[in-house]
Amino acid sequence: MTDPFTTVILKLRDLGFFDFMLPFMLTSAIFYGLLRKSQIFGDPDKNIAVNAVVALVAGFMVCAYPILAGVSWREKLPVFFAQAMSAMLVVLVGLLTTSMFLPPDLPGKLAEKLGSRAYGIILIAGILIGGAILISSGLIYVFFPAGGLEITGLSEDTILTIAIVILFFITILVMVWGGKGGK
């Protein structure tokens, strides 16, 4: 006999909760937040209904894609979010560990030393980490269902190796570039 949590999760899986409902809710919430922040339709407090309708329609359209394309993200989204959470936890533990030895207000001091380059470095690092997680979780096959990364004729291992080497070179370039700016 299984525990009640396993039974509930299996029933939710059979109802399509993980295939449709959770991705729909997540996508709609992201679109709604982006619409409110960007204020495309004007003041977000006056256009709540417009933002909500556009977010719901966009959420349905995004969630219809895997069904229409014949792919499933039931197995891929949990892996993606688990790997993303692991990456965030590694960064968090690293920041907590270094904060024991570094002075207070580290973000302020970094912004002072690096200037506006700090935001660019953080943005590039975030994009690279997100792309690596997207590829390693297998979620790339949802966006490219006809063979995924093998469209280029290279195996997934080869592409991951190339991406890691490029990441190392970018890291070295950023360190050298940042070192020159400090002198």
N, C-alpha and C positions, 0 to 999 in steps of 0.2 A: 504494500500500500504506500502510495506517495503522500508527501506532505501537502497541505492545502495550497501553499504558494506555488508549487510545481503544477498542481491541477489547474489553478487559476491562470497561470502563464500559458499552459498548453491550450486551455479553452480560448484565451484571448488570441493565441496564434491561429487557432482554427477559425475564429471569426474575422481574421484579417486585420486585427488591431495593429500588429507590428508592420504589416505590409502597407497599410493605407492610413489608419487613423493617426498614429504617432508622427509619421513623416508629414502628413497634412497639417497637423497642429503646429509642428516645428516650423515648417515652411511658411505657413500663414503668419505666425508670430514674428518671424524674421522680416517678412515683407511689410507687415504692419509697423514694426519698429523703424524700418528704413524709410517708409513713407512719412511717418511722423517726424523723423529727424530731418529728412531732406525738405519737407514742407513743399512738395511739388504742387499740391492742390491748395496751397494757402495755409492759413493758420490751422495747426492741427487740432486745436480745441473747437474750432468751428466746423471742421470737415471730418469728424470722427466716422460718420457713416460712409462717406466716400472712401476714406482710407481703409475701412473695414471691408467694404465690398470688393475693392481692388485686391486687397490682401487675400481674401477668401477665393476669389476667382483665380488669382495667380497660384495659390496653394493647390487648388483642384487641378489646374493645368500641369503643374510640376508633378503631382502625384499620379496623373493619368499617363505620363510618359513611360514609366516602367511597364505598365500594363499594355499600352499600345505597342511598345517596342519589344515586348516579350521577355523582359528581364525581371529579375527579382532582387530587391535590395533587403530582403528579410535577413539574409545571412551577413550582408556586407555592412549595413549601417551599425549594428551592434559592435562589430569589430572596429569600424572606423572610430566610433565614439569611445570605445575602451582604449584604443591606442592614443587617441587625442587626450583623453583624461590622464593616461600614463605620462604622456609628454608634458602636460601641464603640471602634474605632480612632481616630476623630475625638476622642472624649472622652479617650482615653488620651494622644494626642499633645498635646491641650490641657492636660491635667494635667502632663505632662512639661515642656512649655514654660513653664507658669506656675511650676512648682516650681523652675526655675532662678532666678527672681527673688523668690520668696516665702520666708519663714522656714521652717526645718524644723518637722516635726510640724504640717503644715497641717490635717489632719483634727481634731487635738486643739484647735487654736486656733479653728477654725470651730465645733466643738461647744461650746466655751466661750463664744463670742460669740452664737451663734444659739440655744443651748440645745437643747431637744427639738424645736424647729421645724425644725432641719436635716434630721431624718429624714423629716418630713412633706414638706418641699420636695423631697428626693431621691426619695421615693416617688411624688409627683405627677409629677415630671419623667420618671421611669422609665416610668410608666403612659402618659403622653402620647407619649413617644418610641416605646414599644412599639405603641401604637394606630396611630400614624402609619405605622410600618413595616408593620403588619398590613394596613392599607388600601392603601398604595402598592405592596406586593408582590403584591396580588391574592389573598392568602390569605383575605380576607373572603368571597370567593365560595365557599369550601369550607363556611363556616358559614352563609351565606345563598345557596344555589345557585339560587334562583328569582329571579334578577335582581340579586343582590348589593345594592349601595347604592342602586340605582334603585327600591327599594321605596318610598322616600319621594317619588318623582316628580322628584327632583333628579338632575342628572348627577353623575358621580364627580368631575369637575373642580370643580363648584360646592361639593360637600361638602368636598373637600380644601381649597379656598380658605377656607371657613368655619372649618374646623378650624385652619388656620394663623393666621387672624385671632384666634380664641379663644386659641390658644397665646400669641400676642404679648400680648394683654390680660392673661392670667394671669401671664406673665413680668413685665409692668409692675406688676401688683398685688403680686406677691411682692416685687419690689424696693422698692416704696413701703412695704409692710407691714414688711419687714425693716429698712428705713431708720429707721422710727419707733421700732422696738424698740431700736435702738442709741443713741438720743439720751437 
